[in-house]
Amino acid sequence: MLEEMGLYTETVFVQLLDEGTVVFRPVPAIRQEDGTYILSKTADYDPEFESWQFVPGSRVVCELGNAFDQTALIAVSQQE
């Protein structure tokens, strides 16, 4: 659906909080012209079940890092 509007998603990994270890959730995100990403809501997003470091709709800065034993875009900070 986003592709039909000329918007293309990439997968960004967002850290889950309160897990007892470092855990990431793959999240679809829309790349912006300035290189930031807007996080989309996953179909199973439930803030009562998972606490994301950055919630859907957040504009985030990403860096390449390691998630699931692969190089991936990791959300590292929120941009206002």
Steps between C-alpha positions, in 0.01 A plus 500: 500500500778746585673411174184599311538851647863520386635423849739210541568326825823363639546285807635679806573316823365658820620387841240356734522627856456300822596169339792413728734480199550693178214412265404669175170513312508537120275791407404636158609862462479769235831663409486880495701732273722602793601137564278449803220241515137516614407180681181328389271300723527123464179298471565342840617815683370495857656749747359292787706201385818663362671822599680642196787744548335716231125471437329484158491840334835603648761654270827324578866517410649161411848355495625174357532243775452133576153350545423131465862435395474726198589858416184705530363850551464557874293791633734688738331833573178689447489820301241758594 
